[in-house]
Amino acid sequence: MTLAYLALLAADIMPFDWQRLWLSTEMPASFMFEIAFRCIVMFLLTIAALRISGKRGVRQLSLFEFALILVLGSAAGDATIYHDTPLLHAVVVFVVIIALYVLFNYLTDKYPRIERMLEGESELIIIEGEIDLPAFTKSSLTGQELCGQLRQLQVEHLGQVRRLYIEATGEISVFFFEPKHERPGLPIWPELYLAPLYQLPAAGAYACHACATVRELPAGPTPAHCPRCHQANGWLPVCATPRVA
């Protein structure tokens, strides 16, 4: 039964039927003028919605704002090209969603606990040049992503970082040591960071690849586990280059 139905469908479709590709067989060509009108209306509604939501709507989005954009985008897209989706229905969606957004902002301003429940809280990830591994494991970033964002701030090693927070929006906030207080730390250049050592060529200061703690280690095999984080991810020679902002 299923195979026969599929065969029937296949027989009804002509590959590269240019009329079917460019023009609908269910609607007249003049419907394109209505599509153009729908596009104008939904474009103006979307601009108005973004204007109401503020500039954050086109920058880093919170979870609620991201959901808002998805719903509005779906409503705008459907009303733009589908002949059986009345514009008034899309307008109702926009009005309800924007009303919810305004209500959400009011409630989060009045009751900060609601915002923390829905959006999450800032997480302190790096403290005095060392990674808080339990907190970092709960975050949405990987080690490579974190290092990549730090490199964009001209950071060469974690000994330059006094505090690093992952905000509820997913962005990072970084506070640096004063130059005279910087310390040797875990290098984050890709060619170094991605090649941890398990056999140390010489005695000296090395940083744990997992938590960035610095230890004086002898030459030879690395410790089975880091004494701070108890991971066995290898070690890297520390970097002491001063940061140039």
PyRosetta script that sets phi, psi and omega in degrees:
from pyrosetta import init, pose_from_sequence

init()
pose = pose_from_sequence("MTLAYLALLAADIMPFDWQRLWLSTEMPASFMFEIAFRCIVMFLLTIAALRISGKRGVRQLSLFEFALILVLGSAAGDATIYHDTPLLHAVVVFVVIIALYVLFNYLTDKYPRIERMLEGESELIIIEGEIDLPAFTKSSLTGQELCGQLRQLQVEHLGQVRRLYIEATGEISVFFFEPKHERPGLPIWPELYLAPLYQLPAAGAYACHACATVRELPAGPTPAHCPRCHQANGWLPVCATPRVA")
pose.set_psi(1, -48.5)
pose.set_omega(1, -178.7)
pose.set_phi(2, -64.8)
pose.set_psi(2, -43.9)
pose.set_omega(2, -179.7)
pose.set_phi(3, -64.0)
pose.set_psi(3, -39.2)
pose.set_omega(3, 179.3)
pose.set_phi(4, -65.2)
pose.set_psi(4, -39.1)
pose.set_omega(4, 179.5)
pose.set_phi(5, -65.8)
pose.set_psi(5, -42.7)
pose.set_omega(5, 178.0)
pose.set_phi(6, -64.6)
pose.set_psi(6, -39.2)
pose.set_omega(6, 178.2)
pose.set_phi(7, -63.3)
pose.set_psi(7, -37.3)
pose.set_omega(7, 178.2)
pose.set_phi(8, -65.8)
pose.set_psi(8, -42.5)
pose.set_omega(8, 178.0)
pose.set_phi(9, -61.8)
pose.set_psi(9, -44.6)
pose.set_omega(9, -179.8)
pose.set_phi(10, -61.8)
pose.set_psi(10, -35.8)
pose.set_omega(10, -179.1)
pose.set_phi(11, -69.6)
pose.set_psi(11, -28.1)
pose.set_omega(11, -177.6)
pose.set_phi(12, -82.1)
pose.set_psi(12, -11.9)
pose.set_omega(12, -176.7)
pose.set_phi(13, -105.5)
pose.set_psi(13, 123.7)
pose.set_omega(13, 176.5)
pose.set_phi(14, -97.4)
pose.set_psi(14, 113.7)
pose.set_omega(14, 179.8)
pose.set_phi(15, -58.1)
pose.set_psi(15, 141.1)
pose.set_omega(15, 179.1)
pose.set_phi(16, 54.3)
pose.set_psi(16, 40.3)
pose.set_omega(16, 171.8)
pose.set_phi(17, -77.7)
pose.set_psi(17, 101.2)
pose.set_omega(17, -171.5)
pose.set_phi(18, -62.2)
pose.set_psi(18, -33.5)
pose.set_omega(18, 177.2)
pose.set_phi(19, -65.8)
pose.set_psi(19, -39.9)
pose.set_omega(19, 178.5)
pose.set_phi(20, -69.8)
pose.set_psi(20, -34.6)
pose.set_omega(20, -178.8)
pose.set_phi(21, -69.4)
pose.set_psi(21, -39.0)
pose.set_omega(21, -173.8)
pose.set_phi(22, -98.4)
pose.set_psi(22, -32.5)
pose.set_omega(22, -177.7)
pose.set_phi(23, -128.6)
pose.set_psi(23, 139.2)
pose.set_omega(23, 178.6)
pose.set_phi(24, -72.3)
pose.set_psi(24, 141.2)
pose.set_omega(24, 176.6)
pose.set_phi(25, -81.5)
pose.set_psi(25, -10.2)
pose.set_omega(25, -178.0)
pose.set_phi(26, -98.6)
pose.set_psi(26, -16.5)
pose.set_omega(26, -176.8)
pose.set_phi(27, -130.6)
pose.set_psi(27, 148.0)
pose.set_omega(27, 179.6)
pose.set_phi(28, -71.5)
pose.set_psi(28, 161.7)
pose.set_omega(28, 179.7)
pose.set_phi(29, -61.4)
pose.set_psi(29, -28.4)
pose.set_omega(29, -179.8)
pose.set_phi(30, -65.2)
pose.set_psi(30, -15.3)
pose.set_omega(30, 178.6)
pose.set_phi(31, -63.6)
pose.set_psi(31, -20.2)
pose.set_omega(31, 179.1)
pose.set_phi(32, -63.2)
pose.set_psi(32, -29.6)
pose.set_omega(32, 176.4)
pose.set_phi(33, -67.2)
pose.set_psi(33, -37.0)
pose.set_omega(33, 176.2)
pose.set_phi(34, -67.0)
pose.set_psi(34, -38.1)
pose.set_omega(34, 177.2)
pose.set_phi(35, -60.6)
pose.set_psi(35, -43.0)
pose.set_omega(35, 178.1)
pose.set_phi(36, -60.3)
pose.set_psi(36, -42.0)
pose.set_omega(36, 178.5)
pose.set_phi(37, -64.4)
pose.set_psi(37, -43.9)
pose.set_omega(37, 178.4)
pose.set_phi(38, -60.0)
pose.set_psi(38, -41.1)
pose.set_omega(38, 179.5)
pose.set_phi(39, -60.3)
pose.set_psi(39, -42.9)
pose.set_omega(39, -179.5)
pose.set_phi(40, -62.9)
pose.set_psi(40, -46.5)
pose.set_omega(40, -178.1)
pose.set_phi(41, -62.9)
pose.set_psi(41, -48.1)
pose.set_omega(41, -176.1)
pose.set_phi(42, -71.1)
pose.set_psi(42, -30.7)
pose.set_omega(42, 176.3)
pose.set_phi(43, -65.0)
pose.set_psi(43, -44.9)
pose.set_omega(43, 179.4)
pose.set_phi(44, -65.3)
pose.set_psi(44, -38.1)
pose.set_omega(44, 177.1)
pose.set_phi(45, -64.6)
pose.set_psi(45, -40.5)
pose.set_omega(45, 179.6)
pose.set_phi(46, -65.3)
pose.set_psi(46, -43.4)
pose.set_omega(46, 177.4)
pose.set_phi(47, -60.5)
pose.set_psi(47, -41.7)
pose.set_omega(47, 178.8)
pose.set_phi(48, -63.8)
pose.set_psi(48, -40.5)
pose.set_omega(48, 179.6)
pose.set_phi(49, -64.4)
pose.set_psi(49, -42.9)
pose.set_omega(49, 178.5)
pose.set_phi(50, -66.9)
pose.set_psi(50, -34.0)
pose.set_omega(50, 178.3)
pose.set_phi(51, -66.0)
pose.set_psi(51, -39.7)
pose.set_omega(51, 178.9)
pose.set_phi(52, -68.2)
pose.set_psi(52, -40.8)
pose.set_omega(52, -178.1)
pose.set_phi(53, -72.6)
pose.set_psi(53, -15.9)
pose.set_omega(53, 177.1)
pose.set_phi(54, 92.2)
pose.set_psi(54, 177.1)
pose.set_omega(54, -175.8)
pose.set_phi(55, -66.4)
pose.set_psi(55, -22.3)
pose.set_omega(55, 178.9)
pose.set_phi(56, -62.3)
pose.set_psi(56, -23.3)
pose.set_omega(56, -179.0)
pose.set_phi(57, -63.4)
pose.set_psi(57, -20.9)
pose.set_omega(57, 179.3)
pose.set_phi(58, -114.8)
pose.set_psi(58, 13.1)
pose.set_omega(58, 174.6)
pose.set_phi(59, -115.6)
pose.set_psi(59, -139.6)
pose.set_omega(59, 178.7)
pose.set_phi(60, -70.9)
pose.set_psi(60, 120.9)
pose.set_omega(60, -174.2)
pose.set_phi(61, -92.3)
pose.set_psi(61, 141.4)
pose.set_omega(61, 168.2)
pose.set_phi(62, -77.4)
pose.set_psi(62, 173.3)
pose.set_omega(62, 179.9)
pose.set_phi(63, -61.1)
pose.set_psi(63, -43.3)
pose.set_omega(63, -178.2)
pose.set_phi(64, -66.7)
pose.set_psi(64, -41.1)
pose.set_omega(64, 179.6)
pose.set_phi(65, -67.1)
pose.set_psi(65, -37.4)
pose.set_omega(65, 177.7)
pose.set_phi(66, -63.6)
pose.set_psi(66, -42.6)
pose.set_omega(66, 177.2)
pose.set_phi(67, -63.2)
pose.set_psi(67, -38.7)
pose.set_omega(67, 178.7)
pose.set_phi(68, -60.5)
pose.set_psi(68, -46.2)
pose.set_omega(68, -179.1)
pose.set_phi(69, -65.2)
pose.set_psi(69, -38.6)
pose.set_omega(69, 179.2)
pose.set_phi(70, -62.8)
pose.set_psi(70, -46.2)
pose.set_omega(70, -177.5)
pose.set_phi(71, -66.7)
pose.set_psi(71, -44.6)
pose.set_omega(71, 179.8)
pose.set_phi(72, -65.0)
pose.set_psi(72, -38.0)
pose.set_omega(72, 178.2)
pose.set_phi(73, -63.5)
pose.set_psi(73, -40.0)
pose.set_omega(73, 178.6)
pose.set_phi(74, -66.0)
pose.set_psi(74, -43.6)
pose.set_omega(74, 179.4)
pose.set_phi(75, -63.8)
pose.set_psi(75, -42.2)
pose.set_omega(75, -179.5)
pose.set_phi(76, -66.0)
pose.set_psi(76, -42.2)
pose.set_omega(76, -178.9)
pose.set_phi(77, -64.8)
pose.set_psi(77, -44.0)
pose.set_omega(77, -179.7)
pose.set_phi(78, -63.4)
pose.set_psi(78, -44.4)
pose.set_omega(78, -177.6)
pose.set_phi(79, -72.0)
pose.set_psi(79, -15.9)
pose.set_omega(79, -178.5)
pose.set_phi(80, -76.7)
pose.set_psi(80, -41.5)
pose.set_omega(80, -171.0)
pose.set_phi(81, -118.3)
pose.set_psi(81, -16.7)
pose.set_omega(81, -176.6)
pose.set_phi(82, -91.1)
pose.set_psi(82, 122.6)
pose.set_omega(82, -176.1)
pose.set_phi(83, -68.9)
pose.set_psi(83, -22.3)
pose.set_omega(83, -177.3)
pose.set_phi(84, -95.6)
pose.set_psi(84, 14.7)
pose.set_omega(84, 175.1)
pose.set_phi(85, -110.6)
pose.set_psi(85, 103.1)
pose.set_omega(85, -178.6)
pose.set_phi(86, -64.6)
pose.set_psi(86, 144.3)
pose.set_omega(86, 179.2)
pose.set_phi(87, -61.5)
pose.set_psi(87, -33.8)
pose.set_omega(87, -178.7)
pose.set_phi(88, -62.3)
pose.set_psi(88, -34.9)
pose.set_omega(88, 177.9)
pose.set_phi(89, -62.9)
pose.set_psi(89, -43.6)
pose.set_omega(89, 179.0)
pose.set_phi(90, -64.9)
pose.set_psi(90, -37.8)
pose.set_omega(90, 178.1)
pose.set_phi(91, -61.9)
pose.set_psi(91, -41.3)
pose.set_omega(91, 177.9)
pose.set_phi(92, -60.7)
pose.set_psi(92, -42.9)
pose.set_omega(92, 177.6)
pose.set_phi(93, -58.9)
pose.set_psi(93, -46.8)
pose.set_omega(93, -179.8)
pose.set_phi(94, -60.4)
pose.set_psi(94, -45.3)
pose.set_omega(94, -178.1)
pose.set_phi(95, -62.6)
pose.set_psi(95, -45.8)
pose.set_omega(95, -178.4)
pose.set_phi(96, -64.9)
pose.set_psi(96, -45.3)
pose.set_omega(96, -177.5)
pose.set_phi(97, -65.8)
pose.set_psi(97, -42.3)
pose.set_omega(97, 178.6)
pose.set_phi(98, -66.1)
pose.set_psi(98, -37.8)
pose.set_omega(98, 176.3)
pose.set_phi(99, -62.2)
pose.set_psi(99, -41.7)
pose.set_omega(99, 176.4)
pose.set_phi(100, -62.7)
pose.set_psi(100, -38.7)
pose.set_omega(100, 179.5)
pose.set_phi(101, -64.0)
pose.set_psi(101, -44.8)
pose.set_omega(101, 178.2)
pose.set_phi(102, -63.4)
pose.set_psi(102, -42.3)
pose.set_omega(102, 178.3)
pose.set_phi(103, -63.0)
pose.set_psi(103, -42.2)
pose.set_omega(103, 179.2)
pose.set_phi(104, -61.4)
pose.set_psi(104, -44.7)
pose.set_omega(104, 178.9)
pose.set_phi(105, -62.6)
pose.set_psi(105, -38.9)
pose.set_omega(105, 178.4)
pose.set_phi(106, -63.9)
pose.set_psi(106, -45.3)
pose.set_omega(106, -177.8)
pose.set_phi(107, -67.3)
pose.set_psi(107, -38.8)
pose.set_omega(107, -179.4)
pose.set_phi(108, -70.7)
pose.set_psi(108, -31.5)
pose.set_omega(108, 175.1)
pose.set_phi(109, -69.7)
pose.set_psi(109, -37.8)
pose.set_omega(109, -177.5)
pose.set_phi(110, -81.9)
pose.set_psi(110, -34.3)
pose.set_omega(110, -177.8)
pose.set_phi(111, -129.0)
pose.set_psi(111, 87.9)
pose.set_omega(111, -177.6)
pose.set_phi(112, -56.5)
pose.set_psi(112, -25.4)
pose.set_omega(112, 180.0)
pose.set_phi(113, -61.9)
pose.set_psi(113, -34.1)
pose.set_omega(113, 178.6)
pose.set_phi(114, -63.9)
pose.set_psi(114, -42.6)
pose.set_omega(114, 178.8)
pose.set_phi(115, -63.1)
pose.set_psi(115, -40.9)
pose.set_omega(115, 178.8)
pose.set_phi(116, -64.5)
pose.set_psi(116, -36.7)
pose.set_omega(116, 179.5)
pose.set_phi(117, -67.2)
pose.set_psi(117, -40.8)
pose.set_omega(117, -174.8)
pose.set_phi(118, -86.5)
pose.set_psi(118, -39.0)
pose.set_omega(118, -173.4)
pose.set_phi(119, -100.5)
pose.set_psi(119, -19.0)
pose.set_omega(119, -175.4)
pose.set_phi(120, 89.9)
pose.set_psi(120, -179.3)
pose.set_omega(120, -178.0)
pose.set_phi(121, -124.4)
pose.set_psi(121, 164.3)
pose.set_omega(121, 174.9)
pose.set_phi(122, -67.3)
pose.set_psi(122, 141.4)
pose.set_omega(122, -179.7)
pose.set_phi(123, -116.2)
pose.set_psi(123, 128.2)
pose.set_omega(123, 176.0)
pose.set_phi(124, -80.9)
pose.set_psi(124, 115.9)
pose.set_omega(124, -172.0)
pose.set_phi(125, -105.6)
pose.set_psi(125, -42.0)
pose.set_omega(125, -179.3)
pose.set_phi(126, -117.8)
pose.set_psi(126, 128.4)
pose.set_omega(126, -179.6)
pose.set_phi(127, -126.8)
pose.set_psi(127, 117.2)
pose.set_omega(127, 177.8)
pose.set_phi(128, 52.9)
pose.set_psi(128, 43.1)
pose.set_omega(128, 175.9)
pose.set_phi(129, 81.4)
pose.set_psi(129, 3.1)
pose.set_omega(129, 179.3)
pose.set_phi(130, -120.2)
pose.set_psi(130, 146.4)
pose.set_omega(130, -176.8)
pose.set_phi(131, -86.8)
pose.set_psi(131, 130.9)
pose.set_omega(131, 171.2)
pose.set_phi(132, -80.3)
pose.set_psi(132, 94.1)
pose.set_omega(132, -169.7)
pose.set_phi(133, -61.7)
pose.set_psi(133, -44.1)
pose.set_omega(133, 178.0)
pose.set_phi(134, -58.4)
pose.set_psi(134, -41.9)
pose.set_omega(134, 179.1)
pose.set_phi(135, -68.6)
pose.set_psi(135, -40.0)
pose.set_omega(135, -178.6)
pose.set_phi(136, -67.4)
pose.set_psi(136, -35.5)
pose.set_omega(136, 179.1)
pose.set_phi(137, -62.5)
pose.set_psi(137, -31.5)
pose.set_omega(137, -179.9)
pose.set_phi(138, -79.5)
pose.set_psi(138, -14.9)
pose.set_omega(138, -176.3)
pose.set_phi(139, -78.0)
pose.set_psi(139, 172.6)
pose.set_omega(139, -178.1)
pose.set_phi(140, -92.6)
pose.set_psi(140, 0.9)
pose.set_omega(140, -177.9)
pose.set_phi(141, -96.7)
pose.set_psi(141, 149.3)
pose.set_omega(141, 169.2)
pose.set_phi(142, -95.2)
pose.set_psi(142, 169.2)
pose.set_omega(142, 178.7)
pose.set_phi(143, -59.9)
pose.set_psi(143, -41.8)
pose.set_omega(143, -179.8)
pose.set_phi(144, -66.5)
pose.set_psi(144, -38.7)
pose.set_omega(144, 178.5)
pose.set_phi(145, -65.4)
pose.set_psi(145, -41.8)
pose.set_omega(145, 178.9)
pose.set_phi(146, -62.7)
pose.set_psi(146, -46.2)
pose.set_omega(146, 179.5)
pose.set_phi(147, -63.1)
pose.set_psi(147, -39.2)
pose.set_omega(147, 179.3)
pose.set_phi(148, -61.7)
pose.set_psi(148, -42.1)
pose.set_omega(148, 178.8)
pose.set_phi(149, -67.7)
pose.set_psi(149, -35.8)
pose.set_omega(149, 178.7)
pose.set_phi(150, -69.0)
pose.set_psi(150, -37.8)
pose.set_omega(150, 179.0)
pose.set_phi(151, -62.0)
pose.set_psi(151, -31.3)
pose.set_omega(151, 177.2)
pose.set_phi(152, -67.3)
pose.set_psi(152, -16.5)
pose.set_omega(152, 176.9)
pose.set_phi(153, -100.6)
pose.set_psi(153, 17.7)
pose.set_omega(153, 179.2)
pose.set_phi(154, 63.0)
pose.set_psi(154, 34.8)
pose.set_omega(154, 175.4)
pose.set_phi(155, -93.4)
pose.set_psi(155, 129.5)
pose.set_omega(155, 179.3)
pose.set_phi(156, -102.5)
pose.set_psi(156, -28.6)
pose.set_omega(156, 179.2)
pose.set_phi(157, -153.1)
pose.set_psi(157, 159.9)
pose.set_omega(157, -173.3)
pose.set_phi(158, -73.5)
pose.set_psi(158, -12.2)
pose.set_omega(158, 175.6)
pose.set_phi(159, -66.2)
pose.set_psi(159, -10.4)
pose.set_omega(159, 176.8)
pose.set_phi(160, -88.9)
pose.set_psi(160, -10.3)
pose.set_omega(160, -171.9)
pose.set_phi(161, -104.3)
pose.set_psi(161, 122.0)
pose.set_omega(161, 177.9)
pose.set_phi(162, -87.3)
pose.set_psi(162, -44.7)
pose.set_omega(162, 179.0)
pose.set_phi(163, -144.1)
pose.set_psi(163, 141.8)
pose.set_omega(163, 172.8)
pose.set_phi(164, -138.9)
pose.set_psi(164, 126.8)
pose.set_omega(164, 179.0)
pose.set_phi(165, -114.7)
pose.set_psi(165, 140.9)
pose.set_omega(165, 166.9)
pose.set_phi(166, -98.4)
pose.set_psi(166, 114.6)
pose.set_omega(166, -176.3)
pose.set_phi(167, -75.5)
pose.set_psi(167, 168.0)
pose.set_omega(167, -179.5)
pose.set_phi(168, -61.5)
pose.set_psi(168, -26.2)
pose.set_omega(168, 179.5)
pose.set_phi(169, -81.0)
pose.set_psi(169, -6.9)
pose.set_omega(169, -177.4)
pose.set_phi(170, 96.6)
pose.set_psi(170, -9.9)
pose.set_omega(170, 176.7)
pose.set_phi(171, -76.7)
pose.set_psi(171, 162.8)
pose.set_omega(171, 178.0)
pose.set_phi(172, -111.1)
pose.set_psi(172, 144.9)
pose.set_omega(172, 173.5)
pose.set_phi(173, -117.8)
pose.set_psi(173, 127.0)
pose.set_omega(173, -172.9)
pose.set_phi(174, -121.9)
pose.set_psi(174, 135.3)
pose.set_omega(174, 173.8)
pose.set_phi(175, -120.6)
pose.set_psi(175, 130.7)
pose.set_omega(175, -172.2)
pose.set_phi(176, -104.0)
pose.set_psi(176, 154.1)
pose.set_omega(176, 170.0)
pose.set_phi(177, -66.5)
pose.set_psi(177, 150.9)
pose.set_omega(177, 165.4)
pose.set_phi(178, -65.6)
pose.set_psi(178, 148.3)
pose.set_omega(178, -175.1)
pose.set_phi(179, -50.2)
pose.set_psi(179, -38.8)
pose.set_omega(179, -177.5)
pose.set_phi(180, -73.1)
pose.set_psi(180, -14.5)
pose.set_omega(180, -179.3)
pose.set_phi(181, -104.9)
pose.set_psi(181, 0.3)
pose.set_omega(181, 177.8)
pose.set_phi(182, -62.8)
pose.set_psi(182, 154.8)
pose.set_omega(182, -177.2)
pose.set_phi(183, -135.4)
pose.set_psi(183, 160.9)
pose.set_omega(183, 174.7)
pose.set_phi(184, -60.6)
pose.set_psi(184, 144.2)
pose.set_omega(184, -177.7)
pose.set_phi(185, -153.0)
pose.set_psi(185, -177.3)
pose.set_omega(185, -178.5)
pose.set_phi(186, -67.3)
pose.set_psi(186, 120.4)
pose.set_omega(186, 177.6)
pose.set_phi(187, -70.8)
pose.set_psi(187, 144.4)
pose.set_omega(187, -177.1)
pose.set_phi(188, -121.2)
pose.set_psi(188, 14.2)
pose.set_omega(188, 169.7)
pose.set_phi(189, -63.4)
pose.set_psi(189, 136.3)
pose.set_omega(189, -176.0)
pose.set_phi(190, -54.9)
pose.set_psi(190, -42.5)
pose.set_omega(190, -176.7)
pose.set_phi(191, -66.2)
pose.set_psi(191, -20.3)
pose.set_omega(191, 176.8)
pose.set_phi(192, -97.4)
pose.set_psi(192, -47.2)
pose.set_omega(192, -174.3)
pose.set_phi(193, -61.4)
pose.set_psi(193, -35.0)
pose.set_omega(193, -176.3)
pose.set_phi(194, -86.3)
pose.set_psi(194, 8.1)
pose.set_omega(194, -179.3)
pose.set_phi(195, -131.9)
pose.set_psi(195, 65.1)
pose.set_omega(195, 179.0)
pose.set_phi(196, -65.1)
pose.set_psi(196, 152.3)
pose.set_omega(196, -178.5)
pose.set_phi(197, -100.0)
pose.set_psi(197, 142.7)
pose.set_omega(197, 172.6)
pose.set_phi(198, -117.8)
pose.set_psi(198, -6.6)
pose.set_omega(198, 175.5)
pose.set_phi(199, -131.7)
pose.set_psi(199, 112.5)
pose.set_omega(199, -173.7)
pose.set_phi(200, -86.1)
pose.set_psi(200, 128.3)
pose.set_omega(200, -176.6)
pose.set_phi(201, -73.3)
pose.set_psi(201, -25.8)
pose.set_omega(201, -177.9)
pose.set_phi(202, -154.4)
pose.set_psi(202, 158.5)
pose.set_omega(202, 176.8)
pose.set_phi(203, -69.7)
pose.set_psi(203, 148.8)
pose.set_omega(203, 178.9)
pose.set_phi(204, 160.5)
pose.set_psi(204, -166.7)
pose.set_omega(204, -179.2)
pose.set_phi(205, -88.5)
pose.set_psi(205, 128.4)
pose.set_omega(205, -179.9)
pose.set_phi(206, -132.0)
pose.set_psi(206, 151.5)
pose.set_omega(206, 179.7)
pose.set_phi(207, -111.2)
pose.set_psi(207, 136.3)
pose.set_omega(207, 177.1)
pose.set_phi(208, -64.6)
pose.set_psi(208, 131.8)
pose.set_omega(208, -178.3)
pose.set_phi(209, -66.6)
pose.set_psi(209, -23.5)
pose.set_omega(209, -177.1)
pose.set_phi(210, -88.2)
pose.set_psi(210, -48.7)
pose.set_omega(210, -173.3)
pose.set_phi(211, -116.1)
pose.set_psi(211, -5.3)
pose.set_omega(211, 175.6)
pose.set_phi(212, 72.1)
pose.set_psi(212, 10.7)
pose.set_omega(212, 175.1)
pose.set_phi(213, -66.6)
pose.set_psi(213, 145.1)
pose.set_omega(213, -175.9)
pose.set_phi(214, -105.9)
pose.set_psi(214, 133.0)
pose.set_omega(214, 179.8)
pose.set_phi(215, -138.5)
pose.set_psi(215, 149.4)
pose.set_omega(215, 170.7)
pose.set_phi(216, -83.3)
pose.set_psi(216, 120.0)
pose.set_omega(216, -175.3)
pose.set_phi(217, -125.1)
pose.set_psi(217, 147.0)
pose.set_omega(217, 176.7)
pose.set_phi(218, -79.9)
pose.set_psi(218, 164.7)
pose.set_omega(218, 175.3)
pose.set_phi(219, -65.4)
pose.set_psi(219, 152.9)
pose.set_omega(219, 179.3)
pose.set_phi(220, 115.1)
pose.set_psi(220, -160.8)
pose.set_omega(220, -178.4)
pose.set_phi(221, -62.1)
pose.set_psi(221, 143.5)
pose.set_omega(221, 177.8)
pose.set_phi(222, -72.6)
pose.set_psi(222, 161.0)
pose.set_omega(222, 176.2)
pose.set_phi(223, -57.5)
pose.set_psi(223, 148.4)
pose.set_omega(223, -179.2)
pose.set_phi(224, -59.5)
pose.set_psi(224, -37.8)
pose.set_omega(224, 179.1)
pose.set_phi(225, -142.1)
pose.set_psi(225, 148.1)
pose.set_omega(225, 175.6)
pose.set_phi(226, -65.6)
pose.set_psi(226, 132.2)
pose.set_omega(226, -179.1)
pose.set_phi(227, -65.6)
pose.set_psi(227, -18.7)
pose.set_omega(227, -179.2)
pose.set_phi(228, -92.9)
pose.set_psi(228, -51.2)
pose.set_omega(228, -175.3)
pose.set_phi(229, -104.2)
pose.set_psi(229, -8.8)
pose.set_omega(229, 177.7)
pose.set_phi(230, 63.4)
pose.set_psi(230, 25.6)
pose.set_omega(230, 174.9)
pose.set_phi(231, -98.5)
pose.set_psi(231, 160.5)
pose.set_omega(231, 178.6)
pose.set_phi(232, -123.0)
pose.set_psi(232, 58.6)
pose.set_omega(232, -175.5)
pose.set_phi(233, -97.3)
pose.set_psi(233, 6.4)
pose.set_omega(233, -179.6)
pose.set_phi(234, 91.6)
pose.set_psi(234, 175.9)
pose.set_omega(234, -175.8)
pose.set_phi(235, -133.6)
pose.set_psi(235, 159.2)
pose.set_omega(235, 178.2)
pose.set_phi(236, -132.5)
pose.set_psi(236, 143.1)
pose.set_omega(236, 174.1)
pose.set_phi(237, -59.8)
pose.set_psi(237, 135.0)
pose.set_omega(237, -176.6)
pose.set_phi(238, -69.2)
pose.set_psi(238, 157.0)
pose.set_omega(238, 176.0)
pose.set_phi(239, -115.7)
pose.set_psi(239, 139.6)
pose.set_omega(239, -178.7)
pose.set_phi(240, -123.5)
pose.set_psi(240, 19.8)
pose.set_omega(240, -178.5)
pose.set_phi(241, -66.3)
pose.set_psi(241, 130.7)
pose.set_omega(241, 176.8)
pose.set_phi(242, -68.2)
pose.set_psi(242, 147.3)
pose.set_omega(242, -178.4)
pose.set_phi(243, -78.8)
pose.set_psi(243, 135.6)
pose.set_omega(243, 174.3)
pose.set_phi(244, -115.2)
pose.set_psi(244, 108.4)
pose.set_omega(244, -175.4)
pose.set_phi(245, -73.7)
pose.dump_pdb("model.pdb")
